[in-house]
Amino acid sequence: MFGITHFEFFVVAVFLLNVTPGPDTAYIVGRSVAQGRRAGLMSALGISAGCCVHSLACAFGLTALLAASATAFTVIKFVGAIYLIYLGVRLIFAKPAADEARGQARGAGAPKSLRQLFLQGFWTNVLNPKVVLFFVSFFP
């Protein structure tokens, strides 16, 4: 079957990765609730672009480097955690939006531009240890 061994296991793992909520899902839901459908869509596009980075890294053999070096993988995990903490702290200390009466979430701060939403989604995915672990596990 196309030279793929344990294809069923791979399909189950892909399914579980996609249905298990993580930082990417939380980011999309949070942005969609705070800023609406366009913000959620732009965040999802940024996350999809992050998946392209993982695919390219895999194609160029960088996942093999991460699989071989526990230190490199640990660095990715810590950088990702620091980035998510940074986003959370910014959200907590943001001033309430003036448009709170229109239904925006309290503490969401000023609405982000589409470019900012895309970039935050992108970096949230690129630094997501769950996605990195998936690519390292299946595509070294």
N, CA, C and O atoms as CSV, one atom per row, in Angstrom:
chain,resi,resn,atom,element,x,y,z
A,1,MET,N,N,0.836,-1.183,0.000
A,1,MET,CA,C,0.000,0.000,0.000
A,1,MET,C,C,0.879,1.244,0.000
A,1,MET,O,O,1.144,1.806,1.063
A,2,PHE,N,N,1.319,1.669,-1.128
A,2,PHE,CA,C,2.132,2.854,-1.320
A,2,PHE,C,C,3.437,2.839,-0.526
A,2,PHE,O,O,4.072,3.882,-0.370
A,3,GLY,N,N,3.839,1.698,-0.033
A,3,GLY,CA,C,5.092,1.602,0.695
A,3,GLY,C,C,5.037,2.169,2.101
A,3,GLY,O,O,6.080,2.354,2.729
A,4,ILE,N,N,3.848,2.448,2.610
A,4,ILE,CA,C,3.721,3.005,3.954
A,4,ILE,C,C,3.413,1.871,4.918
A,4,ILE,O,O,2.425,1.154,4.756
A,5,THR,N,N,4.268,1.715,5.923
A,5,THR,CA,C,4.005,0.697,6.937
A,5,THR,C,C,3.204,1.325,8.065
A,5,THR,O,O,3.416,2.491,8.400
A,6,HIS,N,N,2.308,0.584,8.642
A,6,HIS,CA,C,1.470,1.034,9.754
A,6,HIS,C,C,0.668,2.284,9.396
A,6,HIS,O,O,0.567,3.214,10.196
A,7,PHE,N,N,0.107,2.300,8.203
A,7,PHE,CA,C,-0.664,3.454,7.738
A,7,PHE,C,C,-1.864,3.734,8.654
A,7,PHE,O,O,-2.204,4.891,8.900
A,8,GLU,N,N,-2.488,2.691,9.146
A,8,GLU,CA,C,-3.652,2.861,10.020
A,8,GLU,C,C,-3.257,3.598,11.300
A,8,GLU,O,O,-3.989,4.467,11.775
A,9,PHE,N,N,-2.102,3.249,11.851
A,9,PHE,CA,C,-1.605,3.925,13.051
A,9,PHE,C,C,-1.374,5.415,12.772
A,9,PHE,O,O,-1.698,6.269,13.597
A,10,PHE,N,N,-0.823,5.703,11.626
A,10,PHE,CA,C,-0.579,7.092,11.232
A,10,PHE,C,C,-1.897,7.864,11.123
A,10,PHE,O,O,-1.991,8.994,11.603
A,11,VAL,N,N,-2.908,7.269,10.500
A,11,VAL,CA,C,-4.202,7.935,10.342
A,11,VAL,C,C,-4.836,8.208,11.709
A,11,VAL,O,O,-5.381,9.289,11.933
A,12,VAL,N,N,-4.770,7.252,12.606
A,12,VAL,CA,C,-5.314,7.442,13.954
A,12,VAL,C,C,-4.555,8.561,14.671
A,12,VAL,O,O,-5.171,9.394,15.336
A,13,ALA,N,N,-3.239,8.588,14.545
A,13,ALA,CA,C,-2.439,9.631,15.198
A,13,ALA,C,C,-2.775,11.010,14.637
A,13,ALA,O,O,-2.880,11.976,15.392
A,14,VAL,N,N,-2.943,11.109,13.322
A,14,VAL,CA,C,-3.314,12.390,12.704
A,14,VAL,C,C,-4.679,12.836,13.219
A,14,VAL,O,O,-4.869,14.009,13.539
A,15,PHE,N,N,-5.625,11.909,13.298
A,15,PHE,CA,C,-6.954,12.233,13.793
A,15,PHE,C,C,-6.888,12.740,15.235
A,15,PHE,O,O,-7.498,13.757,15.566
A,16,LEU,N,N,-6.146,12.030,16.090
A,16,LEU,CA,C,-6.038,12.438,17.491
A,16,LEU,C,C,-5.354,13.789,17.645
A,16,LEU,O,O,-5.739,14.587,18.499
A,17,LEU,N,N,-4.348,14.048,16.829
A,17,LEU,CA,C,-3.660,15.339,16.875
A,17,LEU,C,C,-4.625,16.467,16.542
A,17,LEU,O,O,-4.580,17.531,17.160
A,18,ASN,N,N,-5.491,16.240,15.573
A,18,ASN,CA,C,-6.392,17.301,15.129
A,18,ASN,C,C,-7.607,17.498,16.030
A,18,ASN,O,O,-8.152,18.601,16.074
A,19,VAL,N,N,-8.047,16.479,16.743
A,19,VAL,CA,C,-9.219,16.652,17.604
A,19,VAL,C,C,-8.841,17.011,19.039
A,19,VAL,O,O,-9.710,17.409,19.815
A,20,THR,N,N,-7.588,16.884,19.404
A,20,THR,CA,C,-7.146,17.236,20.747
A,20,THR,C,C,-6.877,18.736,20.803
A,20,THR,O,O,-6.017,19.242,20.081
A,21,PRO,N,N,-7.605,19.443,21.655
A,21,PRO,CA,C,-7.370,20.893,21.726
A,21,PRO,C,C,-5.972,21.193,22.264
A,21,PRO,O,O,-5.450,20.485,23.125
A,22,GLY,N,N,-5.401,22.231,21.745
A,22,GLY,CA,C,-4.078,22.663,22.180
A,22,GLY,C,C,-3.973,24.166,22.040
A,22,GLY,O,O,-4.990,24.848,21.915
A,23,PRO,N,N,-2.766,24.691,22.059
A,23,PRO,CA,C,-2.584,26.139,21.950
A,23,PRO,C,C,-3.152,26.722,20.650
A,23,PRO,O,O,-3.678,27.835,20.646
A,24,ASP,N,N,-3.049,25.977,19.560
A,24,ASP,CA,C,-3.584,26.478,18.289
A,24,ASP,C,C,-5.096,26.640,18.364
A,24,ASP,O,O,-5.637,27.667,17.953
A,25,THR,N,N,-5.766,25.637,18.882
A,25,THR,CA,C,-7.220,25.690,19.005
A,25,THR,C,C,-7.644,26.809,19.945
A,25,THR,O,O,-8.573,27.559,19.647
A,26,ALA,N,N,-6.970,26.916,21.065
A,26,ALA,CA,C,-7.293,27.972,22.030
A,26,ALA,C,C,-7.100,29.350,21.414
A,26,ALA,O,O,-7.892,30.259,21.660
A,27,TYR,N,N,-6.057,29.507,20.620
A,27,TYR,CA,C,-5.797,30.799,19.989
A,27,TYR,C,C,-6.897,31.149,18.993
A,27,TYR,O,O,-7.391,32.277,18.986
A,28,ILE,N,N,-7.281,30.199,18.161
A,28,ILE,CA,C,-8.325,30.463,17.166
A,28,ILE,C,C,-9.658,30.779,17.842
A,28,ILE,O,O,-10.340,31.730,17.462
A,29,VAL,N,N,-10.022,29.991,18.832
A,29,VAL,CA,C,-11.288,30.227,19.544
A,29,VAL,C,C,-11.260,31.584,20.241
A,29,VAL,O,O,-12.226,32.344,20.170
A,30,GLY,N,N,-10.163,31.881,20.906
A,30,GLY,CA,C,-10.053,33.165,21.612
A,30,GLY,C,C,-10.169,34.354,20.676
A,30,GLY,O,O,-10.885,35.311,20.972
A,31,ARG,N,N,-9.480,34.302,19.563
A,31,ARG,CA,C,-9.536,35.404,18.598
A,31,ARG,C,C,-10.908,35.500,17.934
A,31,ARG,O,O,-11.395,36.599,17.669
A,32,SER,N,N,-11.523,34.366,17.670
A,32,SER,CA,C,-12.855,34.378,17.057
A,32,SER,C,C,-13.880,34.996,17.999
A,32,SER,O,O,-14.731,35.775,17.570
A,33,VAL,N,N,-13.804,34.653,19.269
A,33,VAL,CA,C,-14.744,35.200,20.250
A,33,VAL,C,C,-14.492,36.696,20.445
A,33,VAL,O,O,-15.437,37.482,20.515
A,34,ALA,N,N,-13.230,37.085,20.532
A,34,ALA,CA,C,-12.888,38.477,20.816
A,34,ALA,C,C,-13.125,39.398,19.624
A,34,ALA,O,O,-13.548,40.540,19.802
A,35,GLN,N,N,-12.853,38.912,18.398
A,35,GLN,CA,C,-12.873,39.802,17.242
A,35,GLN,C,C,-13.734,39.330,16.082
A,35,GLN,O,O,-13.868,40.049,15.092
A,36,GLY,N,N,-14.310,38.164,16.174
A,36,GLY,CA,C,-15.219,37.737,15.120
A,36,GLY,C,C,-14.617,36.740,14.145
A,36,GLY,O,O,-13.489,36.270,14.295
A,37,ARG,N,N,-15.433,36.440,13.132
A,37,ARG,CA,C,-15.110,35.396,12.162
A,37,ARG,C,C,-13.845,35.695,11.354
A,37,ARG,O,O,-13.018,34.806,11.154
A,38,ARG,N,N,-13.689,36.930,10.892
A,38,ARG,CA,C,-12.501,37.266,10.087
A,38,ARG,C,C,-11.215,37.064,10.876
A,38,ARG,O,O,-10.219,36.575,10.345
A,39,ALA,N,N,-11.247,37.446,12.146
A,39,ALA,CA,C,-10.062,37.274,13.001
A,39,ALA,C,C,-9.765,35.797,13.204
A,39,ALA,O,O,-8.604,35.389,13.170
A,40,GLY,N,N,-10.799,34.992,13.413
A,40,GLY,CA,C,-10.602,33.550,13.564
A,40,GLY,C,C,-10.056,32.924,12.301
A,40,GLY,O,O,-9.179,32.062,12.360
A,41,LEU,N,N,-10.569,33.352,11.153
A,41,LEU,CA,C,-10.089,32.822,9.875
A,41,LEU,C,C,-8.634,33.206,9.626
A,41,LEU,O,O,-7.840,32.377,9.181
A,42,MET,N,N,-8.283,34.456,9.911
A,42,MET,CA,C,-6.894,34.887,9.700
A,42,MET,C,C,-5.951,34.161,10.658
A,42,MET,O,O,-4.823,33.833,10.288
A,43,SER,N,N,-6.405,33.909,11.879
A,43,SER,CA,C,-5.598,33.152,12.833
A,43,SER,C,C,-5.392,31.723,12.343
A,43,SER,O,O,-4.294,31.178,12.456
A,44,ALA,N,N,-6.448,31.115,11.798
A,44,ALA,CA,C,-6.343,29.753,11.261
A,44,ALA,C,C,-5.400,29.707,10.062
A,44,ALA,O,O,-4.659,28.739,9.894
A,45,LEU,N,N,-5.423,30.744,9.229
A,45,LEU,CA,C,-4.483,30.796,8.096
A,45,LEU,C,C,-3.037,30.903,8.584
A,45,LEU,O,O,-2.142,30.291,8.002
A,46,GLY,N,N,-2.806,31.670,9.639
A,46,GLY,CA,C,-1.461,31.763,10.208
A,46,GLY,C,C,-1.000,30.425,10.749
A,46,GLY,O,O,0.158,30.045,10.577
A,47,ILE,N,N,-1.898,29.712,11.401
A,47,ILE,CA,C,-1.559,28.391,11.924
A,47,ILE,C,C,-1.279,27.422,10.782
A,47,ILE,O,O,-0.378,26.589,10.884
A,48,SER,N,N,-2.036,27.521,9.706
A,48,SER,CA,C,-1.780,26.666,8.536
A,48,SER,C,C,-0.415,26.980,7.916
A,48,SER,O,O,0.292,26.073,7.478
A,49,ALA,N,N,-0.055,28.243,7.879
A,49,ALA,CA,C,1.270,28.612,7.369
A,49,ALA,C,C,2.364,28.041,8.282
A,49,ALA,O,O,3.429,27.647,7.806
A,50,GLY,N,N,2.099,27.998,9.576
A,50,GLY,CA,C,3.044,27.378,10.508
A,50,GLY,C,C,3.230,25.899,10.202
A,50,GLY,O,O,4.338,25.374,10.314
A,51,CYS,N,N,2.149,25.226,9.815
A,51,CYS,CA,C,2.257,23.807,9.424
A,51,CYS,C,C,3.129,23.655,8.178
A,51,CYS,O,O,3.840,22.661,8.031
A,52,CYS,N,N,3.072,24.638,7.289
A,52,CYS,CA,C,3.942,24.598,6.103
A,52,CYS,C,C,5.409,24.687,6.511
A,52,CYS,O,O,6.265,24.052,5.894
A,53,VAL,N,N,5.703,25.474,7.549
A,53,VAL,CA,C,7.085,25.562,8.048
A,53,VAL,C,C,7.541,24.199,8.556
A,53,VAL,O,O,8.661,23.770,8.280
A,54,HIS,N,N,6.667,23.522,9.302
A,54,HIS,CA,C,7.018,22.189,9.799
A,54,HIS,C,C,7.237,21.213,8.639
A,54,HIS,O,O,8.145,20.383,8.686
A,55,SER,N,N,6.418,21.313,7.619
A,55,SER,CA,C,6.568,20.431,6.459
A,55,SER,C,C,7.889,20.694,5.735
A,55,SER,O,O,8.584,19.759,5.338
A,56,LEU,N,N,8.223,21.956,5.568
A,56,LEU,CA,C,9.494,22.290,4.918
A,56,LEU,C,C,10.686,21.843,5.768
A,56,LEU,O,O,11.675,21.334,5.240
A,57,ALA,N,N,10.588,22.033,7.072
A,57,ALA,CA,C,11.671,21.584,7.957
A,57,ALA,C,C,11.846,20.080,7.839
A,57,ALA,O,O,12.969,19.577,7.838
A,58,CYS,N,N,10.758,19.379,7.742
A,58,CYS,CA,C,10.807,17.926,7.584
A,58,CYS,C,C,11.462,17.561,6.257
A,58,CYS,O,O,12.305,16.666,6.192
A,59,ALA,N,N,11.062,18.268,5.197
A,59,ALA,CA,C,11.610,17.976,3.867
A,59,ALA,C,C,13.120,18.229,3.808
A,59,ALA,O,O,13.835,17.537,3.083
A,60,PHE,N,N,13.599,19.202,4.558
A,60,PHE,CA,C,15.026,19.516,4.543
A,60,PHE,C,C,15.816,18.800,5.632
A,60,PHE,O,O,17.008,19.056,5.799
A,61,GLY,N,N,15.163,17.904,6.375
A,61,GLY,CA,C,15.868,17.081,7.338
A,61,GLY,C,C,16.037,17.677,8.720
A,61,GLY,O,O,16.749,17.112,9.550
A,62,LEU,N,N,15.397,18.808,8.988
A,62,LEU,CA,C,15.555,19.416,10.306
A,62,LEU,C,C,14.847,18.617,11.393
A,62,LEU,O,O,15.248,18.674,12.555
A,63,THR,N,N,13.801,17.873,11.037
A,63,THR,CA,C,13.145,17.057,12.052
A,63,THR,C,C,14.058,15.922,12.514
A,63,THR,O,O,13.989,15.495,13.666
A,64,ALA,N,N,14.905,15.439,11.620
A,64,ALA,CA,C,15.872,14.412,12.019
A,64,ALA,C,C,16.855,14.990,13.041
A,64,ALA,O,O,17.266,14.300,13.973
A,65,LEU,N,N,17.222,16.242,12.862
A,65,LEU,CA,C,18.102,16.913,13.824
A,65,LEU,C,C,17.409,17.025,15.181
A,65,LEU,O,O,18.024,16.755,16.212
A,66,LEU,N,N,16.138,17.421,15.191
A,66,LEU,CA,C,15.397,17.523,16.445
A,66,LEU,C,C,15.227,16.158,17.105
A,66,LEU,O,O,15.287,16.041,18.329
A,67,ALA,N,N,15.012,15.122,16.283
A,67,ALA,CA,C,14.858,13.774,16.834
A,67,ALA,C,C,16.160,13.295,17.467
A,67,ALA,O,O,16.140,12.559,18.454
A,68,ALA,N,N,17.291,13.711,16.899
A,68,ALA,CA,C,18.587,13.263,17.401
A,68,ALA,C,C,19.081,14.090,18.589
A,68,ALA,O,O,19.901,13.618,19.378
A,69,SER,N,N,18.586,15.315,18.715
A,69,SER,CA,C,19.094,16.198,19.760
A,69,SER,C,C,17.985,16.561,20.740
A,69,SER,O,O,17.075,17.323,20.413
A,70,ALA,N,N,18.071,16.015,21.922
A,70,ALA,CA,C,17.104,16.345,22.969
A,70,ALA,C,C,17.223,17.814,23.360
A,70,ALA,O,O,16.231,18.444,23.726
A,71,THR,N,N,18.419,18.350,23.286
A,71,THR,CA,C,18.635,19.757,23.634
A,71,THR,C,C,17.899,20.675,22.662
A,71,THR,O,O,17.252,21.633,23.084
A,72,ALA,N,N,17.993,20.389,21.370
A,72,ALA,CA,C,17.307,21.222,20.378
A,72,ALA,C,C,15.800,21.174,20.585
A,72,ALA,O,O,15.130,22.202,20.487
A,73,PHE,N,N,15.263,19.999,20.867
A,73,PHE,CA,C,13.824,19.876,21.095
A,73,PHE,C,C,13.415,20.604,22.370
A,73,PHE,O,O,12.355,21.228,22.411
A,74,THR,N,N,14.237,20.533,23.405
A,74,THR,CA,C,13.945,21.236,24.657
A,74,THR,C,C,13.940,22.743,24.434
A,74,THR,O,O,13.102,23.454,24.988
A,75,VAL,N,N,14.874,23.225,23.628
A,75,VAL,CA,C,14.909,24.662,23.315
A,75,VAL,C,C,13.614,25.075,22.623
A,75,VAL,O,O,13.036,26.107,22.963
A,76,ILE,N,N,13.150,24.281,21.655
A,76,ILE,CA,C,11.894,24.583,20.955
A,76,ILE,C,C,10.731,24.610,21.953
A,76,ILE,O,O,9.881,25.498,21.888
A,77,LYS,N,N,10.691,23.650,22.866
A,77,LYS,CA,C,9.615,23.608,23.855
A,77,LYS,C,C,9.622,24.854,24.732
A,77,LYS,O,O,8.569,25.443,24.977
A,78,PHE,N,N,10.801,25.262,25.209
A,78,PHE,CA,C,10.875,26.421,26.090
A,78,PHE,C,C,10.561,27.719,25.354
A,78,PHE,O,O,9.876,28.584,25.899
A,79,VAL,N,N,11.045,27.866,24.138
A,79,VAL,CA,C,10.729,29.068,23.369
A,79,VAL,C,C,9.222,29.149,23.123
A,79,VAL,O,O,8.632,30.225,23.222
A,80,GLY,N,N,8.603,28.016,22.803
A,80,GLY,CA,C,7.153,27.985,22.601
A,80,GLY,C,C,6.405,28.342,23.874
A,80,GLY,O,O,5.437,29.101,23.832
A,81,ALA,N,N,6.840,27.805,25.000
A,81,ALA,CA,C,6.182,28.102,26.276
A,81,ALA,C,C,6.335,29.579,26.631
A,81,ALA,O,O,5.386,30.209,27.097
A,82,ILE,N,N,7.509,30.122,26.416
A,82,ILE,CA,C,7.740,31.540,26.706
A,82,ILE,C,C,6.856,32.415,25.828
A,82,ILE,O,O,6.306,33.412,26.297
A,83,TYR,N,N,6.715,32.046,24.553
A,83,TYR,CA,C,5.864,32.827,23.647
A,83,TYR,C,C,4.402,32.784,24.096
A,83,TYR,O,O,3.723,33.811,24.089
A,84,LEU,N,N,3.916,31.605,24.486
A,84,LEU,CA,C,2.528,31.495,24.936
A,84,LEU,C,C,2.309,32.263,26.245
A,84,LEU,O,O,1.257,32.873,26.436
A,85,ILE,N,N,3.288,32.235,27.135
A,85,ILE,CA,C,3.189,33.013,28.376
A,85,ILE,C,C,3.162,34.502,28.052
A,85,ILE,O,O,2.397,35.259,28.649
A,86,TYR,N,N,3.989,34.912,27.117
A,86,TYR,CA,C,4.009,36.319,26.684
A,86,TYR,C,C,2.640,36.744,26.158
A,86,TYR,O,O,2.143,37.811,26.520
A,87,LEU,N,N,2.027,35.921,25.307
A,87,LEU,CA,C,0.700,36.255,24.791
A,87,LEU,C,C,-0.324,36.335,25.915
A,87,LEU,O,O,-1.161,37.238,25.931
A,88,GLY,N,N,-0.262,35.398,26.853
A,88,GLY,CA,C,-1.197,35.400,27.971
A,88,GLY,C,C,-1.037,36.619,28.866
A,88,GLY,O,O,-2.029,37.228,29.264
A,89,VAL,N,N,0.197,36.979,29.185
A,89,VAL,CA,C,0.451,38.143,30.039
A,89,VAL,C,C,-0.006,39.414,29.334
A,89,VAL,O,O,-0.589,40.294,29.967
A,90,ARG,N,N,0.249,39.520,28.043
A,90,ARG,CA,C,-0.224,40.692,27.290
A,90,ARG,C,C,-1.738,40.782,27.326
A,90,ARG,O,O,-2.290,41.876,27.448
A,91,LEU,N,N,-2.412,39.660,27.221
A,91,LEU,CA,C,-3.870,39.648,27.249
A,91,LEU,C,C,-4.392,40.036,28.630
A,91,LEU,O,O,-5.380,40.763,28.736
A,92,ILE,N,N,-3.744,39.560,29.679
A,92,ILE,CA,C,-4.178,39.877,31.041
A,92,ILE,C,C,-4.011,41.364,31.348
A,92,ILE,O,O,-4.893,41.975,31.951
A,93,PHE,N,N,-2.894,41.944,30.939
A,93,PHE,CA,C,-2.615,43.330,31.283
A,93,PHE,C,C,-3.072,44.336,30.232
A,93,PHE,O,O,-2.803,45.529,30.373
A,94,ALA,N,N,-3.748,43.888,29.191
A,94,ALA,CA,C,-4.253,44.807,28.174
A,94,ALA,C,C,-5.387,45.631,28.755
A,94,ALA,O,O,-6.164,45.145,29.578
A,95,LYS,N,N,-5.476,46.877,28.324
A,95,LYS,CA,C,-6.565,47.730,28.779
A,95,LYS,C,C,-7.854,47.286,28.102
A,95,LYS,O,O,-7.839,46.893,26.936
A,96,PRO,N,N,-8.967,47.346,28.821
A,96,PRO,CA,C,-10.242,46.955,28.217
A,96,PRO,C,C,-10.552,47.814,26.995
A,96,PRO,O,O,-10.254,49.008,26.964
A,97,ALA,N,N,-11.144,47.195,26.010
A,97,ALA,CA,C,-11.473,47.890,24.766
A,97,ALA,C,C,-12.602,48.887,25.010
A,97,ALA,O,O,-13.462,48.672,25.865
A,98,ALA,N,N,-12.587,49.965,24.259
A,98,ALA,CA,C,-13.645,50.964,24.364
A,98,ALA,C,C,-14.958,50.410,23.812
A,98,ALA,O,O,-16.034,50.890,24.167
A,99,ASP,N,N,-14.872,49.416,22.957
A,99,ASP,CA,C,-16.056,48.843,22.322
A,99,ASP,C,C,-16.611,47.663,23.107
A,99,ASP,O,O,-17.209,46.762,22.520
A,100,GLU,N,N,-16.427,47.653,24.411
A,100,GLU,CA,C,-16.870,46.528,25.221
A,100,GLU,C,C,-18.382,46.352,25.151
A,100,GLU,O,O,-18.882,45.233,25.264
A,101,ALA,N,N,-19.103,47.437,24.969
A,101,ALA,CA,C,-20.558,47.367,24.886
A,101,ALA,C,C,-21.014,46.622,23.636
A,101,ALA,O,O,-22.135,46.113,23.605
A,102,ARG,N,N,-20.174,46.546,22.607
A,102,ARG,CA,C,-20.534,45.841,21.374
A,102,ARG,C,C,-20.271,44.349,21.466
A,102,ARG,O,O,-20.444,43.632,20.480
A,103,GLY,N,N,-19.858,43.871,22.621
A,103,GLY,CA,C,-19.729,42.435,22.811
A,103,GLY,C,C,-18.319,41.900,22.759
A,103,GLY,O,O,-18.123,40.684,22.772
A,104,GLN,N,N,-17.331,42.775,22.700
A,104,GLN,CA,C,-15.965,42.259,22.699
A,104,GLN,C,C,-15.607,41.754,24.082
A,104,GLN,O,O,-16.109,42.257,25.087
A,105,ALA,N,N,-14.746,40.767,24.128
A,105,ALA,CA,C,-14.349,40.165,25.403
A,105,ALA,C,C,-13.593,41.173,26.256
A,105,ALA,O,O,-12.785,41.954,25.755
A,106,ARG,N,N,-13.869,41.140,27.547
A,106,ARG,CA,C,-13.166,42.024,28.481
A,106,ARG,C,C,-11.701,41.613,28.540
A,106,ARG,O,O,-11.380,40.428,28.640
A,107,GLY,N,N,-10.822,42.598,28.477
A,107,GLY,CA,C,-9.397,42.323,28.551
A,107,GLY,C,C,-8.783,41.963,27.203
A,107,GLY,O,O,-7.597,41.643,27.131
A,108,ALA,N,N,-9.565,42.010,26.148
A,108,ALA,CA,C,-9.033,41.658,24.836
A,108,ALA,C,C,-8.172,42.760,24.260
A,108,ALA,O,O,-7.427,42.528,23.308
A,109,GLY,N,N,-8.260,43.960,24.821
A,109,GLY,CA,C,-7.465,45.069,24.340
A,109,GLY,C,C,-7.964,45.543,22.988
A,109,GLY,O,O,-9.044,45.163,22.536
A,110,ALA,N,N,-7.171,46.367,22.363
A,110,ALA,CA,C,-7.550,46.882,21.045
A,110,ALA,C,C,-7.554,45.744,20.035
A,110,ALA,O,O,-6.725,44.838,20.111
A,111,PRO,N,N,-8.488,45.789,19.087
A,111,PRO,CA,C,-8.514,44.733,18.066
A,111,PRO,C,C,-7.188,44.673,17.304
A,111,PRO,O,O,-6.586,45.697,16.983
A,112,LYS,N,N,-6.761,43.464,17.030
A,112,LYS,CA,C,-5.514,43.254,16.297
A,112,LYS,C,C,-5.765,43.386,14.798
A,112,LYS,O,O,-6.855,43.081,14.313
A,113,SER,N,N,-4.760,43.836,14.080
A,113,SER,CA,C,-4.879,43.892,12.623
A,113,SER,C,C,-4.818,42.470,12.074
A,113,SER,O,O,-4.379,41.546,12.758
A,114,LEU,N,N,-5.260,42.312,10.842
A,114,LEU,CA,C,-5.238,40.987,10.223
A,114,LEU,C,C,-3.808,40.460,10.127
A,114,LEU,O,O,-3.575,39.261,10.280
A,115,ARG,N,N,-2.868,41.338,9.880
A,115,ARG,CA,C,-1.453,40.934,9.805
A,115,ARG,C,C,-0.968,40.415,11.158
A,115,ARG,O,O,-0.288,39.391,11.228
A,116,GLN,N,N,-1.319,41.127,12.230
A,116,GLN,CA,C,-0.921,40.693,13.578
A,116,GLN,C,C,-1.547,39.350,13.921
A,116,GLN,O,O,-0.895,38.487,14.510
A,117,LEU,N,N,-2.816,39.172,13.553
A,117,LEU,CA,C,-3.491,37.908,13.825
A,117,LEU,C,C,-2.818,36.760,13.089
A,117,LEU,O,O,-2.614,35.684,13.651
A,118,PHE,N,N,-2.474,36.996,11.825
A,118,PHE,CA,C,-1.801,35.974,11.030
A,118,PHE,C,C,-0.463,35.609,11.659
A,118,PHE,O,O,-0.150,34.429,11.818
A,119,LEU,N,N,0.326,36.618,12.016
A,119,LEU,CA,C,1.659,36.356,12.583
A,119,LEU,C,C,1.577,35.674,13.944
A,119,LEU,O,O,2.383,34.790,14.234
A,120,GLN,N,N,0.627,36.064,14.780
A,120,GLN,CA,C,0.495,35.393,16.068
A,120,GLN,C,C,0.092,33.936,15.884
A,120,GLN,O,O,0.608,33.054,16.570
A,121,GLY,N,N,-0.838,33.679,14.948
A,121,GLY,CA,C,-1.216,32.294,14.656
A,121,GLY,C,C,-0.038,31.499,14.125
A,121,GLY,O,O,0.165,30.344,14.500
A,122,PHE,N,N,0.737,32.126,13.246
A,122,PHE,CA,C,1.912,31.484,12.658
A,122,PHE,C,C,2.896,31.064,13.745
A,122,PHE,O,O,3.323,29.910,13.789
A,123,TRP,N,N,3.258,32.004,14.625
A,123,TRP,CA,C,4.249,31.700,15.658
A,123,TRP,C,C,3.695,30.749,16.715
A,123,TRP,O,O,4.442,29.958,17.292
A,124,THR,N,N,2.392,30.823,16.970
A,124,THR,CA,C,1.787,29.891,17.915
A,124,THR,C,C,1.944,28.464,17.408
A,124,THR,O,O,2.208,27.556,18.196
A,125,ASN,N,N,1.786,28.254,16.099
A,125,ASN,CA,C,1.924,26.908,15.544
A,125,ASN,C,C,3.383,26.494,15.416
A,125,ASN,O,O,3.738,25.368,15.763
A,126,VAL,N,N,4.222,27.382,14.927
A,126,VAL,CA,C,5.635,27.029,14.722
A,126,VAL,C,C,6.289,26.634,16.040
A,126,VAL,O,O,7.139,25.744,16.067
A,127,LEU,N,N,5.904,27.282,17.127
A,127,LEU,CA,C,6.513,27.007,18.425
A,127,LEU,C,C,5.689,26.039,19.278
A,127,LEU,O,O,5.970,25.877,20.465
A,128,ASN,N,N,4.688,25.402,18.695
A,128,ASN,CA,C,3.830,24.467,19.415
A,128,ASN,C,C,4.540,23.120,19.546
A,128,ASN,O,O,4.751,22.446,18.538
A,129,PRO,N,N,4.914,22.712,20.759
A,129,PRO,CA,C,5.649,21.456,20.928
A,129,PRO,C,C,4.857,20.229,20.478
A,129,PRO,O,O,5.452,19.238,20.053
A,130,LYS,N,N,3.532,20.276,20.562
A,130,LYS,CA,C,2.717,19.132,20.143
A,130,LYS,C,C,2.871,18.881,18.635
A,130,LYS,O,O,2.975,17.734,18.202
A,131,VAL,N,N,2.886,19.934,17.861
A,131,VAL,CA,C,3.042,19.786,16.407
A,131,VAL,C,C,4.465,19.366,16.068
A,131,VAL,O,O,4.680,18.517,15.204
A,132,VAL,N,N,5.434,19.963,16.752
A,132,VAL,CA,C,6.833,19.581,16.528
A,132,VAL,C,C,7.026,18.100,16.843
A,132,VAL,O,O,7.674,17.379,16.086
A,133,LEU,N,N,6.467,17.655,17.953
A,133,LEU,CA,C,6.590,16.247,18.340
A,133,LEU,C,C,5.949,15.331,17.304
A,133,LEU,O,O,6.491,14.269,16.998
A,134,PHE,N,N,4.809,15.730,16.764
A,134,PHE,CA,C,4.154,14.941,15.734
A,134,PHE,C,C,5.066,14.785,14.509
A,134,PHE,O,O,5.269,13.674,14.020
A,135,PHE,N,N,5.602,15.886,14.028
A,135,PHE,CA,C,6.458,15.821,12.837
A,135,PHE,C,C,7.737,15.042,13.108
A,135,PHE,O,O,8.202,14.294,12.248
A,136,VAL,N,N,8.312,15.211,14.305
A,136,VAL,CA,C,9.529,14.464,14.641
A,136,VAL,C,C,9.241,12.968,14.727
A,136,VAL,O,O,10.068,12.142,14.342
A,137,SER,N,N,8.059,12.634,15.236
A,137,SER,CA,C,7.710,11.219,15.406
A,137,SER,C,C,7.439,10.508,14.089
A,137,SER,O,O,7.814,9.347,13.921
A,138,PHE,N,N,6.798,11.185,13.167
A,138,PHE,CA,C,6.334,10.509,11.960
A,138,PHE,C,C,7.143,10.809,10.701
A,138,PHE,O,O,7.087,10.037,9.743
A,139,PHE,N,N,7.886,11.899,10.680
A,139,PHE,CA,C,8.556,12.268,9.444
A,139,PHE,C,C,10.041,12.574,9.596
A,139,PHE,O,O,10.514,13.540,8.999
A,140,PRO,N,N,10.798,11.798,10.366
A,140,PRO,CA,C,12.222,12.091,10.443
A,140,PRO,C,C,12.902,11.611,9.181
A,140,PRO,O,O,14.116,11.761,9.038
